[in-house]
Protein backbone atom coordinates (compact mmCIF):
# COMPACT_ATOMS: atom_id res chain seq x y z
CA UNK A 1 0.00 0.00 0.00
CA UNK A 2 1.31 3.47 -0.91
CA UNK A 3 1.96 5.64 2.14
CA UNK A 4 0.74 9.20 1.73
CA UNK A 5 2.15 11.88 4.04
CA UNK A 6 -0.26 14.51 5.23
CA UNK A 7 2.48 17.06 4.63
CA UNK A 8 5.98 16.59 3.14
CA UNK A 9 8.74 16.99 5.73
CA UNK A 10 10.57 20.32 5.65
CA UNK A 11 13.68 20.41 3.45
CA UNK A 12 15.75 21.46 6.46
CA UNK A 13 14.88 18.20 8.19
CA UNK A 14 15.97 16.14 5.20
CA UNK A 15 19.19 18.15 4.93
CA UNK A 16 19.95 17.70 8.63
CA UNK A 17 19.33 13.97 8.28
CA UNK A 18 21.64 13.60 5.25
CA UNK A 19 24.51 15.52 6.86
CA UNK A 20 24.17 13.61 10.14
CA UNK A 21 23.89 10.30 8.28
CA UNK A 22 26.98 11.07 6.21
CA UNK A 23 29.08 11.86 9.29
CA UNK A 24 27.30 9.43 11.65
CA UNK A 25 27.39 12.28 14.15
CA UNK A 26 24.86 14.87 15.27
CA UNK A 27 27.65 17.09 16.62
CA UNK A 28 29.61 17.16 13.34
CA UNK A 29 26.38 17.79 11.44
CA UNK A 30 25.59 20.66 13.81
CA UNK A 31 28.99 22.24 13.13
CA UNK A 32 28.52 21.97 9.36
CA UNK A 33 24.96 23.34 9.49
CA UNK A 34 25.78 26.04 12.05
CA UNK A 35 23.25 24.61 14.51
CA UNK A 36 23.43 23.10 17.95
CA UNK A 37 23.51 19.29 18.32
CA UNK A 38 20.15 19.42 20.08
CA UNK A 39 18.65 21.34 17.13
CA UNK A 40 19.91 18.69 14.72
CA UNK A 41 18.52 15.94 16.96
CA UNK A 42 15.17 17.75 17.11
CA UNK A 43 14.95 18.13 13.31
CA UNK A 44 15.70 14.44 12.77
CA UNK A 45 13.12 13.48 15.42
CA UNK A 46 10.55 15.60 13.51
CA UNK A 47 11.48 13.71 10.32
CA UNK A 48 11.14 10.34 12.02
CA UNK A 49 7.74 11.30 13.43
CA UNK A 50 6.54 12.51 10.02
CA UNK A 51 7.66 9.28 8.32
CA UNK A 52 6.66 7.01 11.18
CA UNK A 53 10.02 5.20 11.14
CA UNK A 54 13.29 5.21 13.04
CA UNK A 55 16.26 6.43 11.02
CA UNK A 56 19.01 6.22 13.66
CA UNK A 57 19.96 3.90 16.45
CA UNK A 58 20.97 6.28 19.21
CA UNK A 59 23.81 4.99 21.35
CA UNK A 60 25.66 6.54 24.28
CA UNK A 61 28.46 8.14 22.28
CA UNK A 62 27.45 7.53 18.68
CA UNK A 63 24.55 7.09 16.29
CA UNK A 64 24.10 4.43 13.63
CA UNK A 65 21.75 4.29 10.67
CA UNK A 66 18.90 1.83 10.66
CA UNK A 67 18.13 -0.11 7.49
CA UNK A 68 15.46 2.46 6.65
CA UNK A 69 17.94 5.24 7.35
CA UNK A 70 20.39 3.71 4.85
CA UNK A 71 17.64 3.52 2.20
CA UNK A 72 16.57 7.11 2.78
CA UNK A 73 20.16 8.38 2.55
CA UNK A 74 20.73 6.49 -0.72
CA UNK A 75 17.58 7.97 -2.27
CA UNK A 76 17.46 11.47 -0.84
CA UNK A 77 21.21 12.27 -0.71
CA UNK A 78 21.70 12.48 -4.51
CA UNK A 79 18.52 14.55 -4.86
CA UNK A 80 19.72 17.14 -2.35
CA UNK A 81 23.12 17.30 -4.07
CA UNK A 82 21.42 17.89 -7.43
CA UNK A 83 19.25 20.58 -5.85
CA UNK A 84 22.31 22.30 -4.40
CA UNK A 85 24.04 22.27 -7.79
CA UNK A 86 20.98 23.77 -9.47
CA UNK A 87 20.69 26.51 -6.88
CA UNK A 88 24.39 27.28 -7.22
CA UNK A 89 24.07 27.60 -11.00
CA UNK A 90 21.12 29.94 -10.66
CA UNK A 91 22.99 32.03 -8.10
CA UNK A 92 25.98 32.30 -10.46
CA UNK A 93 23.76 33.34 -13.34
CA UNK A 94 22.16 36.05 -11.26
CA UNK A 95 25.59 37.61 -10.71
CA UNK A 96 26.66 37.42 -14.36
CA UNK A 97 26.65 40.35 -16.74
CA UNK A 98 26.04 40.31 -20.49
CA UNK A 99 27.94 42.75 -22.69
CA UNK A 100 26.59 43.28 -26.21
CA UNK A 101 29.11 44.44 -28.82
CA UNK A 102 28.79 45.65 -32.42
CA UNK A 103 32.06 45.19 -34.32
CA UNK A 104 33.17 45.45 -37.95
CA UNK A 105 33.57 41.83 -39.13
CA UNK A 106 37.26 42.03 -40.11
CA UNK A 107 38.14 43.95 -36.95
CA UNK A 108 36.38 41.24 -34.94
CA UNK A 109 37.97 38.26 -36.67
CA UNK A 110 41.53 39.58 -36.93
CA UNK A 111 42.04 41.79 -33.88
CA UNK A 112 39.33 41.23 -31.29
CA UNK A 113 38.53 37.50 -31.27
CA UNK A 114 42.18 36.26 -31.29
CA UNK A 115 42.81 38.26 -28.12
CA UNK A 116 39.49 37.98 -26.29
CA UNK A 117 40.54 34.96 -24.20
CA UNK A 118 42.59 37.40 -22.13
CA UNK A 119 39.55 39.58 -21.42
CA UNK A 120 37.45 36.51 -20.53
CA UNK A 121 40.18 35.38 -18.14
CA UNK A 122 40.27 38.81 -16.47
CA UNK A 123 36.46 39.06 -16.32
CA UNK A 124 34.98 35.54 -16.03
CA UNK A 125 31.62 36.93 -14.85
CA UNK A 126 30.99 38.84 -18.11
CA UNK A 127 29.26 37.08 -21.01
CA UNK A 128 29.95 38.62 -24.43
CA UNK A 129 27.53 38.75 -27.38
CA UNK A 130 29.13 39.99 -30.63
CA UNK A 131 27.22 41.28 -33.66
CA UNK A 132 29.19 41.56 -36.93
CA UNK A 133 26.31 41.77 -39.41
CA UNK A 134 27.26 45.25 -40.66
CA UNK A 135 30.46 45.28 -42.78
CA UNK A 136 31.05 48.93 -41.91
CA UNK A 137 29.03 50.09 -38.92
CA UNK A 138 28.67 53.86 -38.81
CA UNK A 139 26.13 54.20 -35.98
CA UNK A 140 25.88 52.80 -32.46
CA UNK A 141 22.61 50.82 -32.33
CA UNK A 142 20.28 50.74 -29.32
CA UNK A 143 20.78 46.97 -29.11
CA UNK A 144 24.51 47.31 -28.34
CA UNK A 145 26.23 48.35 -25.12
CA UNK A 146 29.46 49.19 -26.93
CA UNK A 147 30.42 49.49 -30.60
CA UNK A 148 33.54 49.85 -32.68
CA UNK A 149 32.74 52.14 -35.60
CA UNK A 150 34.76 52.97 -38.70
CA UNK A 151 34.10 56.58 -39.62
CA UNK A 152 35.69 59.79 -40.90
CA UNK A 153 34.81 61.70 -37.73
CA UNK A 154 33.94 60.78 -34.17
CA UNK A 155 30.20 60.14 -33.72
CA UNK A 156 28.36 62.86 -31.85
CA UNK A 157 26.32 62.42 -28.69
CA UNK A 158 28.35 59.42 -27.49
CA UNK A 159 31.27 58.62 -25.26
CA UNK A 160 34.06 58.18 -27.82
CA UNK A 161 37.57 56.78 -27.67
CA UNK A 162 39.62 56.95 -30.86
CA UNK A 163 41.58 53.76 -31.51
CA UNK A 164 43.63 54.17 -34.70
CA UNK A 165 43.40 55.38 -38.28
CA UNK A 166 42.87 53.02 -41.18
CA UNK A 167 45.89 52.66 -43.45
CA UNK A 168 46.12 50.38 -46.48
CA UNK A 169 49.16 48.64 -47.94
CA UNK A 170 49.64 46.63 -51.12
CA UNK A 171 50.02 42.89 -50.57
CA UNK A 172 49.94 39.61 -52.42
CA UNK A 173 50.68 35.92 -51.99
CA UNK A 174 54.35 35.06 -51.41
CA UNK A 175 54.44 33.10 -54.68
CA UNK A 176 54.15 36.37 -56.62
CA UNK A 177 56.78 38.35 -54.73
CA UNK A 178 59.68 37.46 -57.00
CA UNK A 179 57.88 38.50 -60.19
CA UNK A 180 56.74 41.73 -58.59
CA UNK A 181 60.31 42.50 -57.56
CA UNK A 182 61.33 42.18 -61.21
CA UNK A 183 58.41 44.11 -62.70
CA UNK A 184 57.92 46.82 -60.09
CA UNK A 185 54.99 49.06 -60.94
CA UNK A 186 54.55 47.19 -64.22
CA UNK A 187 53.15 44.25 -62.31
CA UNK A 188 49.65 45.70 -62.58
CA UNK A 189 49.59 44.89 -66.29
CA UNK A 190 50.37 41.27 -65.44
CA UNK A 191 48.18 40.62 -62.41
CA UNK A 192 44.61 41.17 -61.36
CA UNK A 193 43.82 44.15 -59.17
CA UNK A 194 41.65 43.20 -56.19
CA UNK A 195 39.27 46.02 -55.23
CA UNK A 196 37.07 46.42 -52.16
CA UNK A 197 33.59 47.47 -53.24
CA UNK A 198 33.40 50.25 -50.65
CA UNK A 199 36.72 51.78 -51.86
CA UNK A 200 36.60 51.65 -55.66
CA UNK A 201 39.17 54.44 -56.08
CA UNK A 202 41.65 53.36 -53.40
CA UNK A 203 44.15 52.06 -55.95
CA UNK A 204 44.13 55.41 -57.78
CA UNK A 205 44.85 57.19 -54.48
CA UNK A 206 47.59 54.70 -53.71
CA UNK A 207 49.22 55.25 -57.12
CA UNK A 208 49.09 59.02 -56.63
CA UNK A 209 50.74 58.60 -53.24
CA UNK A 210 53.43 56.46 -54.87
CA UNK A 211 53.97 58.90 -57.71
CA UNK A 212 52.77 56.40 -60.31
CA UNK A 213 50.21 56.48 -63.05
CA UNK A 214 46.85 55.00 -62.18
CA UNK A 215 47.10 51.21 -62.53
CA UNK A 216 45.85 49.63 -65.74
CA UNK A 217 45.49 46.09 -64.52
CA UNK A 218 45.15 42.86 -66.42
CA UNK A 219 41.68 42.62 -64.86
CA UNK A 220 39.79 43.82 -61.79
CA UNK A 221 38.28 41.62 -59.10
CA UNK A 222 35.73 43.51 -56.97
CA UNK A 223 34.73 41.95 -53.63
CA UNK A 224 32.35 43.23 -50.96
CA UNK A 225 34.10 42.18 -47.74
CA UNK A 226 37.62 42.77 -46.51
CA UNK A 227 37.96 39.13 -45.54
CA UNK A 228 37.23 38.14 -49.16
CA UNK A 229 39.77 40.69 -50.38
CA UNK A 230 42.50 39.35 -48.10
CA UNK A 231 41.65 35.73 -48.84
CA UNK A 232 41.77 36.35 -52.59
CA UNK A 233 45.20 37.96 -52.29
CA UNK A 234 46.42 35.09 -50.11
CA UNK A 235 45.24 32.56 -52.70
CA UNK A 236 47.19 34.27 -55.48
CA UNK A 237 44.25 35.88 -57.28
CA UNK A 238 46.01 39.23 -57.53
CA UNK A 239 47.27 42.27 -55.66
CA UNK A 240 45.14 43.87 -52.93
CA UNK A 241 45.12 46.87 -50.66
CA UNK A 242 44.67 45.55 -47.12
CA UNK A 243 44.50 47.22 -43.67
CA UNK A 244 47.98 46.90 -42.24
CA UNK A 245 46.87 47.08 -38.60
CA UNK A 246 44.43 44.17 -38.97
CA UNK A 247 46.55 41.85 -41.12
CA UNK A 248 49.43 41.26 -38.72
CA UNK A 249 48.75 37.53 -38.45
CA UNK A 250 48.65 37.16 -42.24
CA UNK A 251 51.97 38.98 -42.63
CA UNK A 252 53.60 37.15 -39.72
CA UNK A 253 52.65 33.75 -41.12
CA UNK A 254 53.85 34.64 -44.62
CA UNK A 255 50.37 34.12 -46.09
CA UNK A 256 50.55 37.70 -47.32
CA UNK A 257 53.60 39.75 -48.20
CA UNK A 258 53.73 43.54 -48.32
CA UNK A 259 55.16 44.39 -51.73
CA UNK A 260 55.57 48.18 -51.78
CA UNK A 261 56.67 50.56 -49.01
CA UNK A 262 53.82 52.95 -49.77
CA UNK A 263 51.18 53.25 -47.05
CA UNK A 264 47.88 54.83 -48.02
CA UNK A 265 46.36 56.78 -45.12
CA UNK A 266 42.59 57.04 -45.34
CA UNK A 267 40.25 59.57 -43.74
CA UNK A 268 38.73 56.80 -41.62
CA UNK A 269 39.49 55.86 -38.05
CA UNK A 270 38.22 53.20 -35.69
CA UNK A 271 36.33 54.47 -32.65
CA UNK A 272 35.04 52.59 -29.65
CA UNK A 273 31.80 54.22 -28.54
CA UNK A 274 29.05 53.85 -25.97
CA UNK A 275 26.17 55.89 -24.60
CA UNK A 276 27.19 58.14 -21.72
CA UNK A 277 25.03 56.25 -19.22
CA UNK A 278 26.46 52.90 -20.39
CA UNK A 279 30.06 54.12 -20.24
CA UNK A 280 29.76 54.31 -16.44
CA UNK A 281 28.89 50.61 -16.15
CA UNK A 282 31.90 48.57 -14.93
CA UNK A 283 31.71 46.01 -17.73
CA UNK A 284 31.53 48.67 -20.47
CA UNK A 285 34.38 50.63 -18.93
CA UNK A 286 36.47 47.46 -18.62
CA UNK A 287 35.91 46.52 -22.26
CA UNK A 288 36.63 50.05 -23.48
CA UNK A 289 39.94 50.14 -21.64
CA UNK A 290 40.86 46.64 -22.78
CA UNK A 291 40.14 47.36 -26.46
CA UNK A 292 42.05 50.62 -26.24
CA UNK A 293 45.07 48.92 -24.65
CA UNK A 294 45.23 46.40 -27.48
CA UNK A 295 44.93 49.05 -30.19
CA UNK A 296 47.45 51.65 -29.02
CA UNK A 297 50.21 49.92 -31.03
CA UNK A 298 48.32 50.83 -34.21
CA UNK A 299 47.77 54.52 -33.38
CA UNK A 300 49.86 56.57 -35.81
CA UNK A 301 51.18 59.83 -34.40
CA UNK A 302 50.77 61.37 -37.83
CA UNK A 303 47.07 60.59 -37.96
CA UNK A 304 44.77 63.62 -38.11
CA UNK A 305 43.40 64.70 -34.73
CA UNK A 306 39.73 64.07 -33.95
C-alpha positions in Angstrom: 0.0 0.0 0.0 1.3 3.5 -0.9 2.0 5.6 2.1 0.7 9.2 1.7 2.1 11.9 4.0 -0.3 14.5 5.2 2.5 17.1 4.6 6.0 16.6 3.1 8.7 17.0 5.7 10.6 20.3 5.6 13.7 20.4 3.5 15.8 21.5 6.5 14.9 18.2 8.2 16.0 16.1 5.2 19.2 18.1 4.9 19.9 17.7 8.6 19.3 14.0 8.3 21.6 13.6 5.2 24.5 15.5 6.9 24.2 13.6 10.1 23.9 10.3 8.3 27.0 11.1 6.2 29.1 11.9 9.3 27.3 9.4 11.7 27.4 12.3 14.2 24.9 14.9 15.3 27.7 17.1 16.6 29.6 17.2 13.3 26.4 17.8 11.4 25.6 20.7 13.8 29.0 22.2 13.1 28.5 22.0 9.4 25.0 23.3 9.5 25.8 26.0 12.0 23.3 24.6 14.5 23.4 23.1 18.0 23.5 19.3 18.3 20.2 19.4 20.1 18.6 21.3 17.1 19.9 18.7 14.7 18.5 15.9 17.0 15.2 17.8 17.1 15.0 18.1 13.3 15.7 14.4 12.8 13.1 13.5 15.4 10.6 15.6 13.5 11.5 13.7 10.3 11.1 10.3 12.0 7.7 11.3 13.4 6.5 12.5 10.0 7.7 9.3 8.3 6.7 7.0 11.2 10.0 5.2 11.1 13.3 5.2 13.0 16.3 6.4 11.0 19.0 6.2 13.7 20.0 3.9 16.5 21.0 6.3 19.2 23.8 5.0 21.4 25.7 6.5 24.3 28.5 8.1 22.3 27.4 7.5 18.7 24.5 7.1 16.3 24.1 4.4 13.6 21.7 4.3 10.7 18.9 1.8 10.7 18.1 -0.1 7.5 15.5 2.5 6.7 17.9 5.2 7.3 20.4 3.7 4.8 17.6 3.5 2.2 16.6 7.1 2.8 20.2 8.4 2.5 20.7 6.5 -0.7 17.6 8.0 -2.3 17.5 11.5 -0.8 21.2 12.3 -0.7 21.7 12.5 -4.5 18.5 14.5 -4.9 19.7 17.1 -2.4 23.1 17.3 -4.1 21.4 17.9 -7.4 19.2 20.6 -5.9 22.3 22.3 -4.4 24.0 22.3 -7.8 21.0 23.8 -9.5 20.7 26.5 -6.9 24.4 27.3 -7.2 24.1 27.6 -11.0 21.1 29.9 -10.7 23.0 32.0 -8.1 26.0 32.3 -10.5 23.8 33.3 -13.3 22.2 36.0 -11.3 25.6 37.6 -10.7 26.7 37.4 -14.4 26.6 40.4 -16.7 26.0 40.3 -20.5 27.9 42.8 -22.7 26.6 43.3 -26.2 29.1 44.4 -28.8 28.8 45.6 -32.4 32.1 45.2 -34.3 33.2 45.5 -38.0 33.6 41.8 -39.1 37.3 42.0 -40.1 38.1 44.0 -36.9 36.4 41.2 -34.9 38.0 38.3 -36.7 41.5 39.6 -36.9 42.0 41.8 -33.9 39.3 41.2 -31.3 38.5 37.5 -31.3 42.2 36.3 -31.3 42.8 38.3 -28.1 39.5 38.0 -26.3 40.5 35.0 -24.2 42.6 37.4 -22.1 39.5 39.6 -21.4 37.5 36.5 -20.5 40.2 35.4 -18.1 40.3 38.8 -16.5 36.5 39.1 -16.3 35.0 35.5 -16.0 31.6 36.9 -14.9 31.0 38.8 -18.1 29.3 37.1 -21.0 29.9 38.6 -24.4 27.5 38.7 -27.4 29.1 40.0 -30.6 27.2 41.3 -33.7 29.2 41.6 -36.9 26.3 41.8 -39.4 27.3 45.2 -40.7 30.5 45.3 -42.8 31.1 48.9 -41.9 29.0 50.1 -38.9 28.7 53.9 -38.8 26.1 54.2 -36.0 25.9 52.8 -32.5 22.6 50.8 -32.3 20.3 50.7 -29.3 20.8 47.0 -29.1 24.5 47.3 -28.3 26.2 48.4 -25.1 29.5 49.2 -26.9 30.4 49.5 -30.6 33.5 49.8 -32.7 32.7 52.1 -35.6 34.8 53.0 -38.7 34.1 56.6 -39.6 35.7 59.8 -40.9 34.8 61.7 -37.7 33.9 60.8 -34.2 30.2 60.1 -33.7 28.4 62.9 -31.9 26.3 62.4 -28.7 28.3 59.4 -27.5 31.3 58.6 -25.3 34.1 58.2 -27.8 37.6 56.8 -27.7 39.6 57.0 -30.9 41.6 53.8 -31.5 43.6 54.2 -34.7 43.4 55.4 -38.3 42.9 53.0 -41.2 45.9 52.7 -43.5 46.1 50.4 -46.5 49.2 48.6 -47.9 49.6 46.6 -51.1 50.0 42.9 -50.6 49.9 39.6 -52.4 50.7 35.9 -52.0 54.3 35.1 -51.4 54.4 33.1 -54.7 54.1 36.4 -56.6 56.8 38.3 -54.7 59.7 37.5 -57.0 57.9 38.5 -60.2 56.7 41.7 -58.6 60.3 42.5 -57.6 61.3 42.2 -61.2 58.4 44.1 -62.7 57.9 46.8 -60.1 55.0 49.1 -60.9 54.6 47.2 -64.2 53.2 44.3 -62.3 49.6 45.7 -62.6 49.6 44.9 -66.3 50.4 41.3 -65.4 48.2 40.6 -62.4 44.6 41.2 -61.4 43.8 44.1 -59.2 41.6 43.2 -56.2 39.3 46.0 -55.2 37.1 46.4 -52.2 33.6 47.5 -53.2 33.4 50.3 -50.6 36.7 51.8 -51.9 36.6 51.6 -55.7 39.2 54.4 -56.1 41.6 53.4 -53.4 44.2 52.1 -55.9 44.1 55.4 -57.8 44.8 57.2 -54.5 47.6 54.7 -53.7 49.2 55.2 -57.1 49.1 59.0 -56.6 50.7 58.6 -53.2 53.4 56.5 -54.9 54.0 58.9 -57.7 52.8 56.4 -60.3 50.2 56.5 -63.1 46.8 55.0 -62.2 47.1 51.2 -62.5 45.8 49.6 -65.7 45.5 46.1 -64.5 45.1 42.9 -66.4 41.7 42.6 -64.9 39.8 43.8 -61.8 38.3 41.6 -59.1 35.7 43.5 -57.0 34.7 42.0 -53.6 32.4 43.2 -51.0 34.1 42.2 -47.7 37.6 42.8 -46.5 38.0 39.1 -45.5 37.2 38.1 -49.2 39.8 40.7 -50.4 42.5 39.4 -48.1 41.6 35.7 -48.8 41.8 36.4 -52.6 45.2 38.0 -52.3 46.4 35.1 -50.1 45.2 32.6 -52.7 47.2 34.3 -55.5 44.3 35.9 -57.3 46.0 39.2 -57.5 47.3 42.3 -55.7 45.1 43.9 -52.9 45.1 46.9 -50.7 44.7 45.6 -47.1 44.5 47.2 -43.7 48.0 46.9 -42.2 46.9 47.1 -38.6 44.4 44.2 -39.0 46.5 41.9 -41.1 49.4 41.3 -38.7 48.7 37.5 -38.5 48.7 37.2 -42.2 52.0 39.0 -42.6 53.6 37.2 -39.7 52.6 33.8 -41.1 53.8 34.6 -44.6 50.4 34.1 -46.1 50.6 37.7 -47.3 53.6 39.8 -48.2 53.7 43.5 -48.3 55.2 44.4 -51.7 55.6 48.2 -51.8 56.7 50.6 -49.0 53.8 53.0 -49.8 51.2 53.2 -47.0 47.9 54.8 -48.0 46.4 56.8 -45.1 42.6 57.0 -45.3 40.3 59.6 -43.7 38.7 56.8 -41.6 39.5 55.9 -38.0 38.2 53.2 -35.7 36.3 54.5 -32.7 35.0 52.6 -29.7 31.8 54.2 -28.5 29.0 53.9 -26.0 26.2 55.9 -24.6 27.2 58.1 -21.7 25.0 56.3 -19.2 26.5 52.9 -20.4 30.1 54.1 -20.2 29.8 54.3 -16.4 28.9 50.6 -16.1 31.9 48.6 -14.9 31.7 46.0 -17.7 31.5 48.7 -20.5 34.4 50.6 -18.9 36.5 47.5 -18.6 35.9 46.5 -22.3 36.6 50.0 -23.5 39.9 50.1 -21.6 40.9 46.6 -22.8 40.1 47.4 -26.5 42.0 50.6 -26.2 45.1 48.9 -24.6 45.2 46.4 -27.5 44.9 49.1 -30.2 47.4 51.6 -29.0 50.2 49.9 -31.0 48.3 50.8 -34.2 47.8 54.5 -33.4 49.9 56.6 -35.8 51.2 59.8 -34.4 50.8 61.4 -37.8 47.1 60.6 -38.0 44.8 63.6 -38.1 43.4 64.7 -34.7 39.7 64.1 -34.0 
